[in-house]
């Protein structure tokens, strides 16, 4: 029997026995996906030795033996660069791993003792864990599948607030002069597309999240391809959808609509079909503190981007049939990352704000009876909690090192427990400092509540 067929058959058997799990690590750009995956692999590899995983039942009970990396199923997908990420953290001075630039995956074999012995069940059991990582920029294209070019153009223009619109001024001046039924000038469309892409890149640097098309921000092997030479068309107010549908592909509107449709069908849809419809478990990582730092328009933009993104996934209860043939997400964690950037007394408030930020998606998930848990965590802890006394009063502070190498002792501020109102933004600002990783030490990477995340995502499979 061919080796690939044998491997696929073994995977099918393992899924039927519920001994294989596919975990999607999802988050927008700068949410900390690379750090999370690096820490998750590191904690499981050190399980039973130096890793502190008290909130993971199998570890606390001494049943977790560890994990090893093994050959992944899809040899056409790059392997997650764990070794490179770990090496970055071990440099002098240490630095954060490079962010995700493309699709990657990693397969782990986790060995453990079952919590109770059953007749004919081996003393040691293995769980295969497949981990998947994707650029946050590409994830933002999934909601684009709900549009045609006409509705997408209107949505992009309607949802751009004043600050983001200002970054698109050069593009808008050029694009507004186009007439939908004029003959298309390919060179002109390419030039205006680049202006639009430049505006999106500026918006990303300014902290905005809800940016489409995602490949304009991280094109990969599509750089300079005509499929990435389209943009929203501002001058559609006097046109009906029916009128525009009659225009030939040689017109401005027809050419842009054709490229949009090609992008949907040949870039976004295969990406969704090949990767995002085969997950069992999911964790959504959210940089809530970064959004607070960026201000009200960016904060609302993040909320909209996350709500739409979560509508793109296939949630539902698992059965034997679904495990084998139509995998769907049956358990979800939503995590506010970088919890080490605020003092421990603010962690509960951070979770409260996360739940408020995703109130509608959480209601929909609970209505569908999907187990979901909100939490805060730090995949790789970069600070230490301290207390400073002054005139009989004690203030919690953080001790760490700035990205410039300066030692810091700071109180970052309070996290609101609910969505901030306009008055709140006017009277209080945020300045959450970015910290350098701590110098490397023997053993597993330091963390905050990675064990809680592992317990929620994997604990029932390690019983």
TORMIPA-327559 format. One line per 3 residues: number of its first residue (from 1); for each residue x negated, y negated, z of C-alpha. Coordinates in nm, 3 decimals. Each point is the difference from the previous one (the first is absolute). Layout:
! residues N
NUM = X Y Z  ...
! end
This chain:
! residues 463
1 = 0.000 0.000 0.000  -0.143 -0.348 -0.090  -0.145 -0.189 0.297
4 = 0.234 -0.303 -0.039  0.308 0.223 -0.012  -0.118 0.190 0.309
7 = -0.048 -0.327 0.190  0.346 -0.127 -0.103  0.158 0.330 0.107
10 = -0.172 -0.014 0.339  0.122 -0.358 0.048  0.355 0.110 -0.081
13 = -0.021 0.281 0.254  -0.136 -0.235 0.267  0.279 -0.250 -0.065
16 = 0.256 0.277 0.026  -0.147 0.095 0.339  0.002 -0.370 0.097
19 = -0.377 0.010 0.044  -0.074 -0.286 -0.238  0.078 -0.368 0.046
22 = -0.042 -0.295 -0.236  -0.049 -0.331 0.175  0.028 -0.333 -0.181
25 = -0.192 -0.288 0.155  0.187 -0.304 -0.131  -0.060 -0.369 0.047
28 = -0.048 -0.321 -0.185  -0.338 -0.153 -0.072  -0.212 -0.056 0.315
31 = 0.232 0.200 0.224  -0.288 0.230 0.099  0.066 0.319 -0.201
34 = -0.369 0.083 -0.050  -0.075 -0.050 0.369  0.299 0.213 0.099
37 = -0.098 0.291 -0.224  -0.362 -0.019 0.110  0.101 0.009 0.365
40 = 0.259 0.276 -0.048  -0.254 0.232 -0.164  -0.262 -0.090 0.259
43 = 0.230 0.066 0.297  0.107 0.341 -0.130  -0.357 0.102 -0.084
46 = -0.103 -0.083 0.359  0.310 0.157 0.157  -0.087 0.224 0.291
49 = -0.334 -0.181 0.041  -0.043 -0.377 0.040  0.334 -0.123 -0.139
52 = 0.240 -0.157 0.249  0.339 0.123 -0.115  0.197 0.029 0.323
55 = 0.331 -0.093 -0.164  -0.033 0.283 -0.254  0.151 0.303 0.173
58 = -0.215 0.268 -0.168  -0.315 -0.190 0.101  0.115 -0.076 0.354
61 = 0.082 0.368 0.053  -0.338 0.112 -0.135  0.151 0.180 -0.300
64 = -0.140 -0.221 -0.277  -0.327 0.148 -0.129  -0.090 -0.259 -0.264
67 = 0.019 -0.060 -0.372  -0.217 0.039 -0.308  0.015 -0.160 -0.341
70 = 0.068 0.248 -0.280  0.044 -0.020 -0.378  0.311 -0.192 -0.097
73 = 0.265 0.137 -0.235  -0.017 -0.269 -0.270  -0.359 -0.013 -0.126
76 = 0.087 -0.290 -0.230  0.053 -0.242 0.290  -0.301 -0.155 0.178
79 = -0.071 0.121 0.351  0.058 -0.252 0.277  -0.347 -0.147 0.076
82 = -0.014 0.097 0.367  -0.379 0.032 0.014  -0.052 -0.345 -0.152
85 = 0.253 -0.155 0.236  -0.162 0.163 0.303  -0.344 -0.116 -0.119
88 = 0.123 -0.361 -0.019  0.101 0.016 0.365  -0.342 0.140 0.096
91 = -0.202 -0.276 -0.167  -0.189 -0.258 0.202  0.193 -0.222 0.025
94 = 0.312 0.210 -0.060  0.247 -0.108 -0.267  0.352 0.098 -0.099
97 = 0.041 0.261 -0.276  0.073 -0.118 -0.353  0.374 -0.035 -0.069
100 = 0.190 0.238 -0.223  -0.060 -0.056 -0.373  0.178 0.303 -0.145
103 = 0.184 0.321 0.079  -0.179 0.250 0.224  0.086 0.302 0.208
106 = -0.156 0.229 0.258  0.092 0.347 0.124  -0.060 0.116 0.356
109 = 0.035 0.343 0.156  0.104 -0.045 0.364  -0.049 0.299 0.230
112 = 0.186 0.042 0.328  0.140 0.253 0.245  0.382 0.022 -0.013
115 = 0.181 -0.108 0.316  0.151 0.344 0.041  -0.097 0.337 -0.135
118 = 0.247 0.178 -0.227  -0.026 0.362 -0.113  -0.217 0.028 -0.313
121 = -0.091 -0.366 0.017  -0.380 -0.053 0.000  -0.171 -0.150 0.303
124 = -0.140 -0.283 -0.214  0.215 -0.182 -0.255  -0.087 -0.244 -0.279
127 = 0.192 -0.301 -0.127  -0.096 -0.148 -0.338  0.027 -0.379 0.006
130 = -0.012 -0.191 -0.330  -0.069 -0.372 0.038  0.076 -0.252 -0.275
133 = -0.123 -0.357 -0.036  0.106 -0.265 -0.252  -0.078 -0.367 -0.059
136 = 0.258 -0.219 0.171  0.017 -0.214 -0.313  0.127 0.295 -0.207
139 = 0.268 0.089 0.255  0.169 -0.334 -0.065  0.088 0.113 -0.352
142 = 0.240 0.271 0.118  0.297 -0.242 0.051  -0.066 -0.129 -0.352
145 = 0.168 0.318 -0.131  0.339 -0.142 0.108  -0.024 -0.284 -0.255
148 = 0.005 -0.071 -0.369  -0.211 -0.286 -0.129  0.285 -0.252 0.022
151 = 0.084 0.069 0.367  -0.367 0.030 0.097  -0.080 -0.342 -0.148
154 = 0.284 -0.160 0.193  -0.092 0.175 0.325  -0.366 -0.101 -0.017
157 = 0.088 -0.365 -0.055  0.279 -0.010 0.259  -0.207 0.164 0.277
160 = -0.314 -0.213 -0.034  -0.001 -0.254 0.283  -0.165 -0.344 -0.017
163 = -0.348 0.110 0.111  -0.015 0.296 -0.235  0.155 -0.200 -0.285
166 = -0.275 -0.261 0.039  -0.258 0.270 -0.075  0.178 0.074 -0.329
169 = 0.011 -0.361 -0.123  -0.245 0.048 -0.288  0.185 0.311 -0.118
172 = 0.344 -0.159 0.033  -0.099 -0.305 -0.205  -0.106 0.223 -0.289
175 = 0.278 0.260 0.031  0.280 -0.262 0.023  -0.090 -0.127 -0.347
178 = 0.076 0.338 -0.158  0.329 0.050 -0.187  0.144 0.354 0.022
181 = 0.081 0.038 -0.372  -0.321 -0.154 -0.135  -0.251 0.229 -0.169
184 = -0.248 0.135 0.256  -0.363 -0.110 -0.013  -0.200 0.292 0.144
187 = -0.298 -0.215 0.098  0.227 -0.250 0.175  0.183 0.273 0.194
190 = -0.332 0.147 0.112  -0.119 -0.340 0.120  0.320 -0.070 0.195
193 = -0.007 0.351 0.148  -0.346 -0.069 0.139  0.127 -0.323 0.157
196 = 0.277 0.198 0.166  -0.243 0.266 0.124  -0.227 -0.274 0.136
199 = 0.294 -0.147 0.192  0.082 0.343 0.146  -0.359 0.046 0.113
202 = 0.008 -0.340 0.170  0.324 0.093 0.172  -0.150 0.325 0.127
205 = -0.299 -0.186 0.144  0.243 -0.241 0.170  0.176 0.288 0.176
208 = 0.300 0.071 -0.223  0.113 0.362 -0.045  0.297 0.023 -0.236
211 = -0.201 -0.034 -0.322  0.083 0.168 -0.331  -0.129 0.149 -0.222
214 = -0.242 0.171 0.235  -0.243 0.101 -0.275  -0.061 -0.368 -0.072
217 = -0.173 -0.008 0.339  -0.184 0.330 -0.037  0.010 0.107 -0.366
220 = -0.230 0.301 0.016  -0.049 0.149 -0.348  0.276 -0.224 -0.143
223 = -0.213 -0.314 0.015  0.053 -0.213 -0.316  0.261 0.243 -0.140
226 = 0.305 -0.161 -0.168  0.228 0.176 0.249  -0.127 -0.249 0.262
229 = 0.077 -0.300 -0.218  0.351 -0.093 0.108  0.153 -0.233 0.259
232 = 0.340 -0.139 0.110  0.153 -0.233 -0.255  0.131 -0.325 0.157
235 = 0.213 -0.131 -0.289  0.292 0.245 0.015  0.266 -0.220 0.162
238 = 0.196 -0.059 -0.322  -0.019 0.359 -0.122  0.220 0.299 0.078
241 = -0.137 0.351 0.039  0.195 0.104 -0.311  -0.150 -0.277 -0.214
244 = -0.352 0.085 0.109  0.055 0.369 -0.071  0.050 -0.080 -0.371
247 = -0.342 -0.168 -0.038  -0.264 0.195 -0.190  -0.323 0.125 0.155
250 = -0.193 -0.261 -0.197  0.156 -0.285 0.202  -0.136 -0.134 0.329
253 = 0.276 0.163 0.206  -0.003 0.324 -0.200  -0.376 0.038 0.029
256 = -0.003 -0.065 0.377  0.299 0.229 0.059  -0.167 0.281 -0.198
259 = -0.318 -0.028 0.205  0.198 -0.005 0.324  0.187 0.314 -0.105
262 = -0.325 0.171 -0.100  -0.151 -0.091 0.339  0.301 0.154 0.175
265 = 0.005 0.320 -0.201  -0.371 0.067 -0.053  -0.161 -0.145 0.314
268 = 0.245 -0.027 0.290  0.236 0.291 -0.063  -0.274 0.267 -0.046
271 = -0.176 -0.133 0.310  0.322 0.037 0.200  0.089 0.339 -0.152
274 = -0.346 0.156 0.042  -0.072 -0.127 0.348  0.282 -0.159 0.198
277 = 0.265 0.268 -0.034  -0.190 0.281 0.170  -0.059 -0.114 0.359
280 = 0.117 0.168 0.320  -0.102 -0.262 0.255  -0.085 -0.369 -0.027
283 = -0.157 -0.275 0.205  0.056 -0.360 -0.105  -0.277 -0.231 0.123
286 = 0.090 -0.368 0.046  -0.235 -0.290 0.070  0.250 -0.197 0.209
289 = -0.270 -0.216 0.160  -0.141 -0.100 -0.337  0.346 -0.113 -0.111
292 = 0.044 -0.201 0.320  -0.336 -0.160 -0.061  0.099 -0.101 -0.354
295 = 0.320 -0.185 0.093  0.378 0.023 -0.054  0.015 0.031 -0.380
298 = -0.254 0.284 -0.002  0.177 0.168 0.292  0.334 0.001 -0.183
301 = -0.176 0.116 -0.316  -0.143 0.302 0.186  0.345 0.090 0.136
304 = 0.150 -0.006 -0.350  -0.285 0.203 -0.150  0.024 0.273 0.265
307 = 0.378 0.025 -0.017  -0.010 0.053 -0.376  -0.296 0.235 0.013
310 = 0.172 0.234 0.246  0.299 0.032 -0.232  -0.230 0.172 -0.250
313 = -0.069 0.313 0.204  0.195 0.325 0.017  0.114 0.050 0.359
316 = 0.200 0.300 0.122  0.002 0.313 0.212  -0.225 0.288 -0.108
319 = 0.121 0.350 -0.085  -0.184 0.299 -0.144  0.108 -0.106 -0.350
322 = -0.114 -0.359 0.048  -0.334 0.112 0.146  -0.067 0.208 -0.310
325 = 0.144 -0.200 -0.284  0.129 -0.347 0.096  -0.210 -0.131 0.290
328 = 0.149 -0.294 0.183  -0.108 -0.208 0.297  0.160 0.139 0.316
331 = -0.190 -0.202 0.261  -0.130 -0.354 -0.010  -0.227 -0.214 0.214
334 = -0.017 -0.377 -0.035  -0.311 -0.147 0.162  -0.114 -0.353 0.069
337 = -0.375 0.020 -0.057  -0.290 -0.187 0.162  0.154 0.020 0.348
340 = -0.350 -0.055 0.137  0.021 -0.360 -0.127  0.240 -0.090 0.283
343 = -0.019 0.080 0.370  0.168 0.321 0.124  0.285 -0.190 0.167
346 = 0.106 -0.114 -0.350  0.024 0.347 -0.153  0.364 0.057 0.093
349 = 0.086 -0.342 -0.141  -0.180 0.094 -0.321  0.220 0.310 -0.036
352 = 0.310 -0.210 0.070  -0.097 -0.245 -0.273  -0.068 0.286 -0.243
355 = 0.347 0.144 0.066  0.155 -0.342 -0.057  -0.197 -0.045 -0.321
358 = 0.132 0.332 -0.137  0.343 -0.007 0.163  0.201 0.082 -0.314
361 = -0.220 0.286 -0.130  -0.005 0.151 0.350  0.381 -0.013 0.021
364 = 0.028 0.176 -0.337  -0.247 0.271 0.103  0.177 0.067 0.329
367 = 0.336 0.012 -0.178  -0.148 0.264 -0.231  -0.115 0.193 0.309
370 = -0.369 -0.032 -0.086  -0.223 0.012 0.311  -0.192 -0.327 0.006
373 = -0.230 -0.149 0.264  -0.150 -0.347 0.025  -0.333 -0.042 0.175
376 = -0.309 -0.217 0.019  -0.350 0.136 -0.044  -0.359 -0.081 -0.080
379 = -0.149 0.265 -0.227  -0.354 -0.109 0.090  -0.012 -0.210 0.318
382 = -0.224 -0.304 -0.042  0.058 -0.171 0.338  0.008 0.074 0.371
385 = 0.266 -0.131 0.238  -0.127 -0.213 0.288  0.141 -0.230 0.267
388 = -0.127 -0.344 0.092  0.077 -0.154 0.341  0.024 -0.373 0.050
391 = 0.127 -0.175 0.314  0.181 0.313 0.114  0.165 0.065 -0.336
394 = -0.088 0.296 -0.222  0.015 -0.028 -0.378  -0.029 0.297 -0.238
397 = -0.261 -0.052 -0.272  -0.174 0.192 -0.277  -0.371 0.056 -0.027
400 = -0.138 0.058 -0.348  -0.226 -0.124 -0.277  0.107 -0.234 -0.277
403 = -0.058 0.087 -0.364  -0.292 -0.247 0.013  -0.161 0.191 0.286
406 = 0.091 -0.242 0.281  0.108 0.152 0.334  0.357 -0.095 0.088
409 = 0.209 -0.007 0.315  0.345 -0.119 -0.097  0.373 0.006 0.072
412 = 0.156 0.013 -0.349  0.346 -0.114 0.111  0.345 0.146 0.052
415 = 0.190 0.202 -0.256  0.370 -0.094 -0.037  0.245 0.279 0.080
418 = 0.243 -0.101 -0.274  -0.018 -0.150 -0.346  -0.139 -0.353 0.040
421 = 0.242 -0.287 -0.066  -0.092 -0.322 -0.181  -0.041 -0.176 0.335
424 = -0.238 0.271 0.114  -0.230 -0.047 -0.298  -0.007 -0.376 0.059
427 = -0.096 0.013 0.367  -0.240 0.296 0.003  -0.265 0.123 -0.240
430 = -0.206 0.317 -0.005  -0.368 0.059 -0.041  -0.069 0.371 0.035
433 = -0.373 0.049 -0.044  -0.150 0.262 -0.232  -0.247 0.221 0.186
436 = -0.299 0.201 -0.115  0.005 0.375 0.083  -0.175 0.103 0.319
439 = -0.350 0.150 -0.034  0.014 0.371 -0.074  -0.002 0.236 0.299
442 = -0.018 0.379 0.017  0.328 0.183 -0.042  0.330 -0.100 -0.150
445 = 0.087 -0.355 -0.100  0.162 -0.213 0.272  0.370 -0.062 -0.059
448 = 0.329 -0.110 0.151  0.290 0.246 -0.027  -0.124 0.201 -0.297
451 = 0.092 0.303 0.213  0.358 -0.129 0.029  0.020 -0.031 -0.378
454 = -0.139 0.352 -0.047  0.246 0.143 0.253  0.295 -0.155 -0.180
457 = -0.117 0.098 -0.349  -0.152 0.344 0.069  0.089 0.105 0.354
460 = 0.295 0.222 -0.089  -0.213 0.188 -0.254  -0.270 0.073 0.259
463 = 0.231 0.174 0.247
! end
